[in-house]
Amino acid sequence: MAQPTDDDDQPEITTFGVRATLLANDATNPDQVYELVAAVFDNFERFTTFHPAYTVLTPETMIKDGLSAPLHEGALRYYQEQGWMEADDALGRTTWEMVWRRRRAVKRKKV
């Protein structure tokens, strides 16, 4: 196993990271999902102390970046009540879908 080094001669390398997603199927009670999401965000400072990787999290990046599934209606309700999502986001589209649709709309306008 490679040992960490404090050697300044080491080149910088580009890496990647993965995001975690909490999943609930659409049959999950929306009130329970709402309460879970509220517990995380209403206690956000405490939440970020649970693991060093959490220190770089922000609510904005957690709810918009790297979404891999449509948002559950309980989570959407909380995000909208906080003013973090607009009505268009209520459709539960993932970020990549919204970006793709916007890019496509921009391309159409240019033609």
C-alpha positions in Angstrom: 0.0 0.0 0.0 1.4 3.4 -0.9 2.3 5.7 1.9 1.4 9.4 1.9 4.2 11.8 1.3 4.9 15.4 2.1 7.2 15.6 -0.9 6.6 18.9 -2.8 7.9 17.3 -6.0 4.8 15.3 -6.5 2.7 16.5 -9.4 -0.9 17.5 -9.0 -3.3 14.9 -10.5 -6.9 15.3 -11.5 -9.2 12.8 -9.8 -12.9 12.4 -9.5 -15.4 11.9 -6.7 -18.8 10.4 -6.5 -21.8 11.8 -4.7 -24.1 9.8 -2.5 -27.9 9.8 -3.1 -30.5 8.7 -0.6 -33.3 6.9 -2.4 -36.9 6.3 -1.6 -39.4 4.9 -3.9 -42.6 6.8 -4.8 -44.7 4.7 -2.4 -42.7 6.1 0.6 -44.8 8.4 2.7 -44.1 12.0 1.6 -44.3 13.2 5.2 -41.6 10.8 6.3 -39.3 11.9 3.5 -40.0 15.5 4.3 -39.1 14.9 8.0 -35.9 13.2 7.1 -34.8 16.0 4.7 -35.9 18.6 7.3 -33.8 16.9 10.0 -30.7 17.1 7.8 -31.1 20.7 6.7 -32.5 22.1 9.9 -29.4 20.8 11.7 -27.0 21.3 8.8 -24.0 22.6 10.8 -24.2 19.5 13.1 -24.7 17.2 10.1 -21.5 18.5 8.5 -19.5 17.5 11.6 -20.4 13.8 11.2 -17.7 13.1 8.6 -14.8 15.2 7.2 -16.1 14.8 3.6 -19.3 16.6 4.7 -17.5 19.8 5.5 -17.4 20.9 1.9 -21.2 20.3 1.4 -23.7 23.2 1.0 -27.4 22.9 0.7 -27.3 24.3 -2.8 -24.9 21.6 -4.0 -26.6 18.8 -2.2 -30.0 19.5 -3.8 -28.9 20.3 -7.3 -25.5 18.8 -8.2 -25.2 15.2 -9.2 -28.8 14.2 -8.8 -29.2 10.7 -10.2 -32.9 10.2 -9.8 -36.0 12.4 -9.7 -36.7 14.0 -6.3 -39.3 12.5 -4.1 -42.4 14.8 -3.5 -41.5 15.0 0.2 -38.1 16.4 -0.5 -39.4 18.7 -3.2 -41.9 20.2 -0.7 -39.2 21.0 1.8 -36.9 22.5 -0.8 -39.7 24.6 -2.2 -40.7 25.8 1.3 -37.1 26.9 1.8 -37.2 28.8 -1.5 -34.4 26.6 -2.9 -36.3 25.3 -5.9 -38.6 26.9 -8.4 -41.9 25.6 -9.7 -40.2 24.1 -12.8 -38.1 22.0 -10.5 -41.2 20.5 -8.9 -41.4 18.1 -11.9 -38.6 16.2 -10.2 -36.3 16.3 -13.2 -32.7 15.5 -12.5 -30.1 18.2 -13.0 -28.7 16.7 -16.2 -32.1 16.6 -17.7 -32.7 20.3 -17.0 -29.3 21.2 -18.3 -29.8 19.2 -21.5 -33.2 20.8 -22.1 -31.8 24.3 -21.5 -28.8 23.7 -23.8 -31.2 22.3 -26.5 -33.4 25.4 -26.2 -30.4 27.7 -26.5 -29.2 25.9 -29.6 -32.7 26.2 -31.2 -32.8 30.0 -30.6 -29.4 30.4 -32.3 -30.4 28.7 -35.5 
